[in-house]
Amino acid sequence: MEHIELFFKSIFIDNMIFATFLGMCSYLAVSKKVTTAVGLGAAVIFVLTVTVPINWLLDQYLLRDGALVWLGPEYADYNLGFLSFILFIATIATMVQLVEIVVEKFSPSLYNSLGIFLPLIAVNCAILGGSLFMQSRDIPTLGLALNYGFSSGIGWFLAILAIAAIREKIRYSNVPAPLRGLGITFIITGLMAIGFMSFGGMLTGGDEKKPAHEASAAEVKTEQIQKENTKETAAAVSVSEVSTLTKQ
Amino acid sequence: MALLSKKDSRLILDPLADNNPITIQVLGICSALAITAQLKASIVMALSVMVVLAVGNVVISLLRNVIPGKIRIIAQLIIVAALVIIVDQVLKAFAYELSKQLSVFIGLIITNCIIMGRFEAFALANKPWRSFLDGIGNAAGYGLILIIVGFFRELLGSGTLLGFKVLGDPIAKTGVYAFGYENNGFMLLSPMALIIIGIIIWAQRSRNKALIEE
């Protein structure tokens, strides 16, 4: 059950592009044609599915507070969390390289379709963002981490596919000259993101942990406005909060 | 600008307008949009990127003859990651609340396309001082957009600027709220950042026709 919930949540509610704007650079740069968008989207799904579980293992057994306890009780109070950026990005860069080599060897046709995009992916924010969100959301098991990587990859794929299709059509429309190209793409993405917000109410009443700073804000009993502010920033962390904000 | 030669000062001034990293080069949008609901977070993000980009550009430029071409991406990533860790730790130590708000987006500076883009396009081929200026200039251009977006989102969305209630108190109905003005809560939601940037691009390209695509 929680697998299904996480799956749909990562695709629709916490969509990488529309909720957290991860991977916008390649999303804007490679969405001019549907075929190339499909290639990049597939590569993102692939790499996310591989890197998120690996980084989950790293986080669980190396980085988090007290994670080194399996070495012996005297290691229990080590917290290597500050190293997570460098380890995650190193994993991603090496995995991308490895994936490239393996794919080239065993499936040259796939390599030809993904080939140019694979090196680009190492610096795609969606990949590192997937691992960092996996860490900050405390995903509990390896299976869920795999699920999270795969489904947020699918979410990214859907987003780039949709915008590529729209951009192919919009070429025939009469867009004001200064908005042509980049400007209209931004505005369309904004409108699509508003559309995707309507998925926010799809899964409610989950047992999701509330972000710590929201709880502290309630303690201080700040005014309504300030609460909305903190809620908004929490929305970057969990978009289910967005649904509560829109209901207000 | 007696301090800088004309060529050097262009390095700083160009990215502020006609070669802006966000609106023209389309770099570094990833980690920028989600944190612009408040002006303060935007400013902190802009400063963090400026530190990382300026220092990183200098480091890469110093090492440009040492780094082998084939593994340069990994070398660059490691250098950026180290710098970002420093920024992250400093923020955690001196501005803990803010670093909570920025959540993973400080970490995402690593994969911010601006950083890699400038390393590849500029620092690998230029001397340290010019690379430093290029880093400052591009980060300033990035920060400028961030601050414009943050300004409008915070002003229209919650009626405050940097936390000060510039439009009056919405509960006690003072200031403009006395005339029935309401905050536009929609501005606080992330899609509005995209639309505001779309409008900035529109304004910029209407002013400078040379930038229009197609």
Interface residues (C-beta under 8 A of the other chain):
Chain A: F18 A19 T20 F21 L22 G23 M24 C25 L28 A29 F82 L83 S84 F85 I86 I89 A90 A93 T94 Q97 P119 A122 V123 N124 C125 A126 I127 L128 G129 L132 F133 Q135 S136 P176 A177 P178 L179 R180 G181 L182 G183 I184 F186 I187 T189 G190 L191 A193 I194 M197 A212 H213 E223 Q224 I225 E228 N229 T230 E232 T233 A235 A236 V237 V242 L245 T246 Q248
Chain B: T23 V26 L27 G28 I29 C30 S31 A32 L33 A34 I35 A37 Q38 A41 I73 I74 L77 I78 A81 A82 V84 I85 D88 Q89 E97 K100 Q101 S103 V104 F105 G107 L108 I110 T111 N112 C113 M116 G157 S158 G159 T160 P170 I171 N183 G185 L188 L189 S190 P191 M192 A193 L194 I195 I197 G198 I199 I201 W202 A203 Q204 R205 S206 K209 I212 E213 E214
